[in-house]
Amino acid sequence: MYKIAVLAGDGIGREIVPEAVSTLQLVAQKFNYSFEFQEALVSEDAYEKLGHPLPAETLKICQEANAVLLGAVGSPKMDTLPAELRPERAALLPLRKELGLFANLRPIRVYDSLITASTLKTEVIKDVDIAVFRELTGGLYFGAKKREVLESGGEQAIDTLVYNTEEIIRIARLAFEAARGRRKRLTSVDKANVLESSRLWRETVTALSKEYPDVELTHMYVDNCAMQLVRWPAQFDVIVTENMFGDILTDQASMLTGSLGMLPSASIGGKVALYEPAHGSAPDIAGQNLANPLATILSIALMLRFSFKYNEGAKIIEKAVYKVLKEGYRTADIMSEGLNKVGTTQMGELVRQTIQKL
């Protein structure tokens, strides 16, 4: 019996997480897996009921689970709180740190049936299959932060960017290992022409590459990488980069797939991994049955594969998603003319009906 902590979070998280849980329950029944689901509060609901975006009991439930499923955090109601109580800073970042989740994996895969959903030309995005490894617990997001009043008037804000050799080695090693099992090409992204932290990053990754002579290592500045992702994305196999660069580049790369609603992610490195869609809480469409649940459903496929080694279950979810898309069903974010528009619950049900037939 594996325990899964379920944190729906804010906005559309409350709609997409139930679709993923129902799908996982069906797969468990089909393959005789045993899961116990335990719901916990995070972000807005947690703050309103328990006084903090990441209550101690929620953290305990996550630490005692075998995996965590998270919907999304981010709420307009929380935007007026002091920075130290906003969910991104007070819930998501501490959760990653306490669980030791130093690496985020985001697969960027372009489905044949979704090529027209992208704003880029077909010849640019065809055959794109990229794995992005983003360092998750260092850099600007975790460095010291402060604001100071200047004698001359006004303020200055300071964010500290810190990386050490060990932090770089552990994320780079995961990326090298992944590249070894794929097409044996790794692109390390930095800004070594400007940042000292990036110079250490490049030197460390280069030194580690000697342990992986079968993997072709390329270094690329982050601004060039951003351009290359829309110019010729098929050149990439595995990308590894630091926290803020990875945050920005993976959101950009989501448009290769047609929508952030198609991007699953896995945060790994500790004993308990966390799985979540790459998109945010989208409060503007929350509660309207408009959200795309596929990124969350594909995230549980990653959970089955990485946390539980249930490759058969992972594959059947991915096949079902592929088949539903091929049959022309679309949520609003990936809709094209002449196809069948469906809502959140309908899309989830279509995936489950397909799983039952496979």
C-alpha positions as CSV (number, residue, x, y, z in Angstrom):
1,M,0.0,0.0,0.0
2,Y,1.5,3.3,-1.2
3,K,0.5,6.6,0.4
4,I,-0.1,9.6,-1.8
5,A,-0.5,13.0,-0.3
6,V,-3.1,15.1,-2.3
7,L,-2.8,18.9,-2.2
8,A,-5.3,20.4,-4.6
9,G,-4.2,24.0,-3.8
10,D,-5.7,27.0,-5.4
11,G,-7.8,28.0,-8.4
12,I,-8.1,25.2,-11.1
13,G,-6.1,22.9,-8.9
14,R,-9.4,22.1,-7.2
15,E,-10.8,20.9,-10.5
16,I,-7.9,19.1,-12.2
17,V,-6.6,17.2,-9.2
18,P,-9.8,15.2,-8.8
19,E,-9.6,14.2,-12.4
20,A,-6.0,12.9,-11.9
21,V,-6.9,11.1,-8.7
22,S,-9.9,9.4,-10.4
23,T,-7.6,8.3,-13.3
24,L,-5.0,6.9,-10.9
25,Q,-7.7,5.0,-9.0
26,L,-8.9,3.4,-12.3
27,V,-5.3,2.5,-13.3
28,A,-4.8,1.0,-9.8
29,Q,-7.9,-1.1,-10.2
30,K,-6.9,-2.2,-13.6
31,F,-3.4,-3.3,-12.6
32,N,-4.1,-4.3,-9.0
33,Y,-2.0,-1.4,-7.5
34,S,-2.7,-0.4,-3.9
35,F,-2.8,3.4,-3.1
36,E,-4.1,5.3,-0.1
37,F,-4.9,8.9,-0.8
38,Q,-4.7,11.5,2.0
39,E,-5.8,15.1,1.3
40,A,-4.1,18.0,2.9
41,L,-4.5,21.8,2.9
42,V,-2.1,24.2,1.3
43,S,-2.0,27.9,0.3
44,E,-5.3,29.8,0.6
45,D,-7.5,27.1,2.3
46,A,-4.6,26.3,4.7
47,Y,-4.1,30.0,5.5
48,E,-7.8,30.6,6.1
49,K,-8.4,27.5,8.3
50,L,-5.0,27.0,9.9
51,G,-3.2,30.3,9.7
52,H,-0.3,29.4,7.4
53,P,0.0,28.5,3.7
54,L,2.0,25.4,4.6
55,P,0.8,24.1,8.0
56,A,2.9,21.6,10.0
57,E,0.3,18.9,9.6
58,T,0.4,19.2,5.8
59,L,4.2,19.0,5.7
60,K,4.0,15.9,8.0
61,I,1.5,14.2,5.7
62,C,3.8,14.9,2.7
63,Q,6.9,13.7,4.5
64,E,5.2,10.4,5.5
65,A,3.8,9.8,2.0
66,N,5.4,7.9,-0.8
67,A,4.6,10.6,-3.3
68,V,2.8,14.0,-3.4
69,L,0.3,15.2,-6.0
70,L,0.0,19.0,-6.1
71,G,-2.5,21.0,-8.1
72,A,-1.4,24.6,-8.1
73,V,-0.7,27.5,-5.7
74,G,-1.4,31.2,-6.3
75,S,-4.5,33.1,-5.2
76,P,-5.6,36.8,-5.6
77,K,-6.7,36.7,-2.0
78,M,-3.2,36.0,-0.9
79,D,-1.5,38.7,-3.1
80,T,-2.2,41.3,-0.4
81,L,-0.3,39.4,2.3
82,P,3.3,40.1,3.3
83,A,5.8,38.4,0.9
84,E,6.7,35.9,3.6
85,L,3.1,34.6,3.7
86,R,2.4,34.4,0.0
87,P,2.0,30.8,-1.1
88,E,4.8,30.7,-3.7
89,R,7.3,31.7,-1.1
90,A,5.7,30.4,2.1
91,A,4.3,27.0,0.8
92,L,5.8,25.9,-2.5
93,L,9.5,26.8,-1.9
94,P,9.6,25.4,1.7
95,L,7.8,22.2,0.6
96,R,10.5,21.6,-2.0
97,K,13.2,22.3,0.4
98,E,11.8,20.2,3.3
99,L,11.3,17.2,0.9
100,G,14.8,17.7,-0.5
101,L,13.5,18.2,-4.1
102,F,16.5,19.7,-5.8
103,A,15.6,18.7,-9.4
104,N,12.5,19.4,-11.5
105,L,12.0,17.4,-14.6
106,R,9.7,18.7,-17.3
107,P,9.2,16.6,-20.5
108,I,8.5,18.8,-23.5
109,R,6.8,16.5,-26.1
110,V,4.9,17.7,-29.2
111,Y,2.0,15.4,-30.0
112,D,1.3,15.0,-33.7
113,S,-2.3,15.8,-33.2
114,L,-1.5,19.0,-31.4
115,I,0.9,20.5,-33.9
116,T,-1.7,23.0,-35.1
117,A,-2.3,24.1,-31.5
118,S,1.1,25.7,-31.4
119,T,1.8,29.2,-32.6
120,L,4.9,28.0,-34.3
121,K,5.2,26.4,-37.8
122,T,4.8,22.7,-38.2
123,E,8.3,22.3,-39.7
124,V,9.8,24.0,-36.6
125,I,8.1,21.9,-33.9
126,K,7.8,18.4,-35.5
127,D,9.8,15.7,-33.8
128,V,10.4,17.7,-30.6
129,D,11.0,15.6,-27.5
130,I,13.0,17.4,-24.8
131,A,13.7,16.7,-21.1
132,V,14.5,19.8,-19.1
133,F,16.2,19.4,-15.7
134,R,15.8,22.5,-13.6
135,E,17.8,23.0,-10.3
136,L,15.1,23.7,-7.8
137,T,16.4,24.6,-4.4
138,G,19.2,27.2,-5.1
139,G,19.8,30.4,-7.0
140,L,17.9,33.7,-6.7
141,Y,14.7,32.1,-5.5
142,F,16.3,30.7,-2.4
143,G,19.0,33.3,-1.8
144,A,18.9,36.0,0.9
145,K,16.5,38.9,0.1
146,K,16.2,42.3,1.6
147,R,15.1,45.9,0.9
148,E,16.9,49.0,2.2
149,V,15.9,52.6,2.4
150,L,18.5,54.8,0.7
151,E,19.7,58.1,2.3
152,S,19.1,59.8,-1.0
153,G,15.5,58.7,-1.0
154,G,13.7,55.6,-2.3
155,E,14.6,52.0,-1.8
156,Q,16.9,49.3,-3.2
157,A,16.0,45.6,-3.3
158,I,18.7,42.9,-3.1
159,D,18.2,39.2,-4.2
160,T,21.2,37.0,-3.7
161,L,22.2,34.3,-6.3
162,V,24.2,31.5,-4.7
163,Y,25.3,28.1,-6.0
164,N,27.9,25.7,-4.7
165,T,29.7,22.8,-6.4
166,E,27.7,20.1,-4.7
167,E,24.3,21.6,-5.8
168,I,25.5,21.8,-9.4
169,I,26.9,18.3,-9.5
170,R,23.8,16.6,-8.2
171,I,21.5,18.2,-10.8
172,A,24.0,17.8,-13.6
173,R,24.4,14.1,-12.8
174,L,20.7,13.4,-13.1
175,A,20.8,15.2,-16.5
176,F,23.8,13.2,-17.7
177,E,22.1,9.9,-16.6
178,A,18.9,10.9,-18.4
179,A,20.8,11.8,-21.6
180,R,22.7,8.5,-21.5
181,G,19.3,6.7,-21.6
182,R,18.0,8.9,-24.5
183,R,19.9,10.4,-27.4
184,K,23.1,11.1,-25.5
185,R,23.1,14.9,-26.0
186,L,23.1,17.3,-23.1
187,T,22.9,21.1,-23.3
188,S,23.9,23.0,-20.1
189,V,22.4,26.5,-20.0
190,D,24.0,29.4,-18.1
191,K,25.1,33.0,-18.4
192,A,28.8,32.5,-17.9
193,N,29.8,35.6,-19.8
194,V,28.2,37.7,-17.1
195,L,27.5,35.8,-13.8
196,E,30.1,34.3,-11.5
197,S,27.6,31.6,-10.4
198,S,27.3,30.6,-14.1
199,R,31.1,30.4,-14.5
200,L,31.2,27.9,-11.6
201,W,28.2,26.1,-13.1
202,R,30.0,25.7,-16.5
203,E,33.3,24.6,-14.9
204,T,31.5,22.1,-12.7
205,V,29.4,20.6,-15.5
206,T,32.5,20.4,-17.7
207,A,34.5,18.5,-15.1
208,L,31.6,16.1,-14.5
209,S,31.3,15.4,-18.2
210,K,34.6,13.4,-18.0
211,E,32.5,10.7,-16.2
212,Y,30.1,10.5,-19.2
213,P,32.3,10.3,-22.3
214,D,29.4,8.8,-24.3
215,V,27.3,12.0,-23.8
216,E,27.9,15.0,-26.0
217,L,27.9,18.1,-23.8
218,T,27.1,21.5,-25.2
219,H,27.1,24.8,-23.3
220,M,24.7,27.6,-24.3
221,Y,23.9,31.0,-22.9
222,V,20.4,31.4,-21.7
223,D,19.4,34.1,-24.1
224,N,20.6,32.0,-27.0
225,C,18.8,29.0,-25.7
226,A,15.6,31.0,-25.5
227,M,16.0,31.9,-29.2
228,Q,17.0,28.4,-30.2
229,L,13.9,27.0,-28.6
230,V,11.7,28.8,-31.1
231,R,14.2,28.6,-34.0
232,W,15.1,24.9,-33.9
233,P,13.9,23.1,-30.8
234,A,14.5,19.6,-32.3
235,Q,18.3,20.2,-31.7
236,F,17.7,19.6,-28.0
237,D,17.6,16.3,-26.2
238,V,18.2,17.0,-22.5
239,I,18.7,20.5,-21.1
240,V,20.0,21.2,-17.6
241,T,20.0,24.7,-16.0
242,E,19.7,26.7,-12.8
243,N,16.5,27.6,-11.0
244,M,15.3,30.9,-12.6
245,F,16.5,30.1,-16.1
246,G,14.7,26.8,-16.0
247,D,11.5,28.4,-14.7
248,I,11.5,30.8,-17.6
249,L,12.7,28.5,-20.4
250,T,10.2,25.7,-19.6
251,D,7.3,28.1,-19.7
252,Q,8.5,29.3,-23.1
253,A,9.0,25.7,-24.2
254,S,5.4,24.9,-23.3
255,M,4.2,26.8,-26.3
256,L,5.9,24.2,-28.5
257,T,3.3,21.7,-27.2
258,G,0.5,24.2,-27.7
259,S,-0.3,25.0,-24.1
260,L,1.1,24.9,-20.5
261,G,-1.9,22.7,-19.9
262,M,0.0,19.9,-21.6
263,L,3.1,20.0,-19.5
264,P,3.5,17.6,-16.5
265,S,6.4,17.8,-14.1
266,A,8.2,15.8,-11.4
267,S,10.2,17.3,-8.6
268,I,12.7,14.7,-7.5
269,G,15.8,14.2,-5.4
270,G,14.5,13.4,-2.0
271,K,12.8,10.3,-0.6
272,V,9.3,11.7,-1.5
273,A,8.8,13.1,-5.0
274,L,6.3,15.8,-5.8
275,Y,4.2,15.7,-9.1
276,E,2.4,18.7,-10.5
277,P,1.3,20.3,-13.7
278,A,3.7,23.0,-14.9
279,H,1.0,25.6,-15.1
280,G,-0.4,27.9,-12.4
281,S,-3.7,28.2,-10.6
282,A,-5.4,30.3,-13.4
283,P,-7.9,32.0,-11.1
284,D,-9.5,33.7,-14.1
285,I,-11.0,30.4,-15.3
286,A,-11.3,28.6,-11.9
287,G,-14.7,26.9,-11.3
288,Q,-15.8,27.2,-14.9
289,N,-15.0,23.6,-16.1
290,L,-12.5,25.1,-18.6
291,A,-9.1,24.0,-17.3
292,N,-7.1,21.4,-19.1
293,P,-6.5,18.4,-16.8
294,L,-4.1,16.6,-19.1
295,A,-0.9,18.0,-17.6
296,T,-2.0,16.8,-14.2
297,I,-3.0,13.4,-15.5
298,L,0.3,13.1,-17.3
299,S,2.0,14.0,-14.0
300,I,0.5,10.9,-12.4
301,A,2.0,8.9,-15.2
302,L,5.4,10.3,-14.2
303,M,4.5,9.4,-10.6
304,L,3.8,5.8,-11.5
305,R,7.1,5.6,-13.5
306,F,9.5,7.4,-11.1
307,S,8.1,6.8,-7.6
308,F,6.6,3.4,-8.0
309,K,8.3,1.9,-11.1
310,Y,4.9,1.0,-12.5
311,N,5.8,1.5,-16.1
312,E,2.8,-0.4,-17.4
313,G,0.4,1.9,-15.7
314,A,2.3,5.0,-16.8
315,K,2.3,3.8,-20.4
316,I,-1.5,3.2,-20.5
317,I,-2.2,6.7,-19.2
318,E,0.1,8.2,-21.9
319,K,-1.5,6.1,-24.6
320,A,-5.0,7.1,-23.5
321,V,-4.1,10.8,-23.6
322,Y,-2.6,10.4,-27.1
323,K,-5.6,8.5,-28.3
324,V,-8.1,11.1,-26.9
325,L,-6.2,13.9,-28.6
326,K,-6.0,12.0,-31.9
327,E,-9.7,11.5,-31.8
328,G,-10.1,15.3,-31.8
329,Y,-11.2,16.2,-28.3
330,R,-9.8,19.5,-27.0
331,T,-10.1,21.8,-24.0
332,A,-10.3,25.5,-24.7
333,D,-6.5,26.1,-24.4
334,I,-5.7,23.7,-27.3
335,M,-8.8,24.0,-29.3
336,S,-8.6,24.2,-33.1
337,E,-11.4,24.8,-35.6
338,G,-13.5,21.7,-36.5
339,L,-12.6,19.7,-33.4
340,N,-14.6,18.7,-30.3
341,K,-14.5,21.1,-27.5
342,V,-14.9,19.6,-24.0
343,G,-14.6,20.8,-20.4
344,T,-12.3,19.6,-17.6
345,T,-14.5,16.8,-16.3
346,Q,-15.4,15.6,-19.8
347,M,-11.7,15.4,-20.8
348,G,-10.9,13.4,-17.6
349,E,-13.7,11.0,-18.3
350,L,-12.7,10.5,-21.9
351,V,-9.2,9.6,-20.7
352,R,-10.6,7.1,-18.2
353,Q,-13.0,5.6,-20.8
354,T,-10.1,5.1,-23.1
355,I,-8.0,3.5,-20.4
356,Q,-10.8,1.0,-19.8
357,K,-10.7,0.0,-23.4
358,L,-6.9,-0.4,-23.7
